[in-house]
Amino acid sequence: MAKNISTAVSPKMLARIQALRLMDDDFMTVVFDGDIELTEFLLRILLSRTDLRVKSVMTQKEKRNLFGRSVRLDILAEDMSGKIYNIEVQRADKGASPKRVRYNLALLDSHTLKKNDDFEQLPETYIIFITENDYFGLGEPVYEIEKTVKNTNLPFDDGCTIIYVNGAYRGNDAIGKLMHDFCSANADEMNYNELASKVKIHKQQTKGVEKMCRIFEEYGEEVREEAQIERNIKIAEKLILQKRMTPEEIADTTDVPLEQVRQMVQKFDD
């Protein structure tokens, strides 16, 4: 039960917060935001490693695409050797499709290299999807995707490791205990105190609960703003295709940045 919660928090909002689990990305990203030690703890379990050291971590990191869909990454971390880790939680199978993995990796790579960098400078990258359901339906705790040359055992090493973690797995091992904790709304029932203590801050302490309230409010406003941006881009595309207005006029009419309009025009002209 929540303790010492401000009476300014409505019972409806408090109930909503108490029902959150780490499998809910909006809550998970708050718990892990900026917490290097907790992210390191998570990655060590997911990858069965004891030597991994995290250097930095960000949550809800947006990677923008001028010509198409942008993505907001749940957790983006970097270790001491420069390896990149993108951890996503997905409650719906649709959100964990192989093409979603491909898109996340594409945007990560496109934001990594500078103009004249060699492709070999791309960092080793891990894309890790924690899915609420057993995505492949085989009962395994973890599925690591292996890329090989067809009809051979030769590895195709592109520097990206793709891992699916079965959130429905409940074995009596580190992954099973971790997935239990990710799917539990009650911190007192969690196996790992490292996770439980952070969850309690955001569910049982006034400052943490008030922070969650602000995040819910900001998220709602952000969703509305992003929807308006998408509508403006679609309007700009229609105006470009009509070829009746200059890029400057389209930018002024739709509030889409002029440089983005010019790049959209170039795309349609190609």
C-alpha positions in Angstrom: 0.0 0.0 0.0 1.1 3.6 -0.7 2.4 5.4 2.4 2.4 9.1 3.2 0.9 10.1 -0.1 -0.1 13.7 -0.6 -3.9 14.2 -0.4 -3.5 16.4 -3.5 -3.2 13.2 -5.6 -6.6 12.0 -6.7 -7.7 8.5 -5.8 -8.2 7.7 -9.5 -4.7 8.8 -10.4 -3.2 7.0 -7.4 -5.0 3.7 -8.4 -3.6 4.1 -11.9 -0.1 4.5 -10.5 -0.4 1.6 -8.1 -1.4 -0.7 -11.0 1.7 0.1 -13.1 4.3 -2.6 -13.7 7.8 -2.5 -15.1 6.3 -4.2 -18.2 4.5 -0.8 -18.8 7.0 1.3 -20.7 5.9 4.6 -19.3 6.6 3.4 -15.8 9.7 1.3 -16.6 11.4 4.3 -18.2 10.8 6.4 -15.1 12.3 3.8 -12.8 15.4 3.3 -14.9 15.9 7.0 -16.0 19.5 8.0 -15.4 20.1 5.1 -13.1 23.4 3.6 -14.3 23.6 1.0 -11.5 20.1 -0.3 -12.0 20.5 -0.5 -15.8 23.8 -2.3 -15.3 22.0 -4.8 -13.0 19.3 -5.4 -15.6 21.7 -5.9 -18.5 23.9 -8.3 -16.5 20.9 -10.5 -15.9 19.6 -10.3 -19.5 22.9 -11.1 -21.0 24.2 -13.5 -18.3 27.3 -11.4 -17.7 29.0 -10.2 -14.6 31.7 -8.0 -16.2 29.4 -5.5 -18.0 29.8 -1.9 -16.9 27.4 0.8 -18.0 28.7 4.3 -18.7 25.5 6.2 -19.5 21.8 5.6 -19.7 18.8 7.6 -21.1 15.2 6.7 -21.3 12.5 7.8 -23.7 15.2 8.9 -26.1 13.7 10.0 -29.4 15.4 9.3 -32.7 13.9 11.6 -35.4 13.4 10.8 -39.1 12.7 13.8 -41.3 11.1 11.7 -44.0 9.2 9.1 -42.0 8.3 7.8 -38.6 10.4 8.7 -35.6 10.9 6.3 -32.7 11.1 6.8 -29.0 13.4 4.3 -27.4 12.6 3.0 -23.9 16.1 2.6 -22.7 19.3 3.5 -24.5 22.5 2.7 -22.7 26.2 2.6 -23.5 28.9 0.5 -21.7 32.5 1.3 -21.0 33.7 -0.2 -24.3 31.3 1.8 -26.4 28.7 -0.9 -27.1 25.1 0.4 -27.4 22.1 -1.3 -25.8 18.5 -0.5 -26.7 16.0 -2.2 -24.3 12.3 -2.2 -25.2 9.3 -3.6 -23.3 6.4 -4.7 -25.5 3.1 -5.8 -24.2 1.6 -6.4 -27.7 3.3 -8.9 -30.1 2.8 -6.4 -33.0 5.2 -4.0 -31.4 8.0 -6.6 -31.3 7.9 -7.6 -34.9 11.3 -8.2 -36.7 10.7 -5.2 -38.8 10.4 -3.0 -35.7 13.8 -4.3 -34.7 15.1 -3.4 -38.1 13.7 0.1 -37.9 15.1 0.8 -34.4 18.5 -0.4 -35.5 18.4 1.7 -38.7 17.6 4.9 -36.8 20.3 4.1 -34.2 22.9 3.6 -36.9 21.9 6.7 -38.8 22.4 8.8 -35.7 25.8 7.2 -34.8 28.1 7.9 -37.7 29.3 11.3 -38.6 29.5 12.5 -42.3 32.9 11.1 -43.2 33.1 8.2 -40.7 33.9 4.7 -42.0 31.1 2.1 -41.7 33.5 0.0 -39.6 33.2 2.6 -36.9 29.6 1.6 -36.2 29.5 0.4 -32.6 28.4 -3.1 -31.6 24.7 -2.8 -30.8 22.3 -4.9 -28.8 18.6 -4.7 -29.5 16.7 -6.3 -26.6 12.9 -6.8 -26.6 11.2 -7.8 -23.4 7.8 -9.1 -24.5 4.9 -9.7 -22.2 4.0 -12.8 -24.2 6.2 -15.6 -25.5 6.8 -14.1 -28.9 8.0 -17.3 -30.5 5.8 -19.6 -28.5 8.6 -22.2 -27.7 8.8 -21.7 -23.9 12.4 -20.5 -23.9 13.4 -17.8 -21.5 15.5 -16.0 -24.1 15.7 -16.1 -27.9 18.9 -14.8 -29.5 18.7 -14.3 -33.2 21.6 -15.8 -35.1 22.5 -14.6 -38.6 24.3 -17.0 -40.9 25.0 -17.4 -44.6 22.4 -19.6 -46.2 23.3 -23.3 -46.5 26.5 -22.8 -44.4 27.4 -22.3 -40.8 29.2 -19.1 -41.6 28.2 -16.3 -39.3 27.0 -13.0 -40.8 28.4 -10.6 -38.3 27.0 -7.1 -38.8 27.7 -6.1 -35.2 24.1 -6.3 -34.0 22.8 -8.8 -31.5 19.0 -9.2 -31.4 17.5 -10.7 -28.3 13.9 -11.5 -27.3 13.2 -12.0 -23.6 10.1 -14.1 -22.8 8.1 -12.0 -20.2 5.8 -15.0 -19.6 8.7 -17.2 -18.4 8.7 -18.1 -14.7 11.6 -20.5 -14.2 13.4 -20.6 -10.9 16.5 -18.8 -12.4 17.6 -15.2 -12.8 15.5 -14.5 -15.9 12.4 -16.1 -14.4 12.7 -14.1 -11.3 13.3 -10.9 -13.3 10.3 -11.5 -15.5 8.2 -12.1 -12.4 9.3 -8.7 -11.1 8.6 -7.0 -14.4 5.1 -8.3 -14.4 4.3 -7.5 -10.7 2.6 -4.3 -9.6 3.4 -5.0 -6.0 7.0 -4.1 -5.0 6.7 -6.2 -1.8 6.3 -9.3 -4.0 9.4 -8.7 -6.1 12.5 -11.0 -6.0 15.1 -8.3 -6.5 15.4 -5.6 -3.9 17.3 -3.5 -6.5 14.1 -3.2 -8.5 11.6 -3.2 -5.6 13.3 -0.2 -3.8 13.1 2.0 -6.9 9.5 0.9 -7.6 8.5 1.8 -4.1 9.9 5.4 -4.5 7.4 6.0 -7.3 4.4 4.2 -5.7 4.8 4.8 -1.9 6.5 8.1 -1.5 4.9 11.5 -2.1 7.7 12.9 -4.4 7.8 9.8 -6.5 4.0 9.6 -6.9 3.8 13.4 -7.7 6.5 12.9 -10.4 4.4 10.1 -11.9 1.4 12.4 -12.0 3.4 15.1 -13.8 4.7 12.6 -16.3 1.1 11.4 -17.1 0.0 14.9 -17.6 3.1 15.8 -19.8 2.7 12.6 -21.7 -0.9 13.4 -22.6 0.1 16.9 -23.8 3.0 15.4 -25.8 0.8 12.9 -27.5 -1.5 15.7 -28.6 1.4 17.8 -29.9 2.9 14.9 -31.8 -0.5 14.1 -33.4 -0.7 17.7 -34.5 2.9 17.6 -36.0 1.9 14.4 -38.0 -1.2 16.2 -39.3 0.8 19.2 -40.3 3.3 17.0 -42.2 0.5 15.2 -44.1 -0.9 18.6 -45.1 2.5 19.8 -46.2 2.9 16.6 -48.4 -0.5 17.3 -50.1 0.5 20.9 -50.8 3.8 19.8 -52.2 2.1 17.4 -54.6 -0.3 20.1 -55.7 2.7 22.3 -56.7 0.8 25.5 -56.1 2.9 26.9 -53.3 6.5 27.6 -52.6 8.3 25.8 -49.8 8.3 29.1 -47.9 4.5 29.4 -48.2 4.0 25.7 -47.2 6.2 26.1 -44.2 4.3 29.2 -43.1 0.9 27.6 -43.7 1.7 24.2 -41.9 4.2 25.2 -39.3 6.6 22.5 -40.6 10.2 23.8 -40.5 11.3 25.3 -43.8 14.4 23.0 -44.1 12.2 19.9 -43.5 9.7 21.1 -46.2 12.6 21.6 -48.7 13.9 18.1 -48.0 10.4 16.7 -48.5 10.2 18.6 -51.8 13.5 17.0 -52.9 12.3 13.6 -51.9 9.2 13.9 -54.0 11.2 15.3 -57.0 13.6 12.3 -56.9 
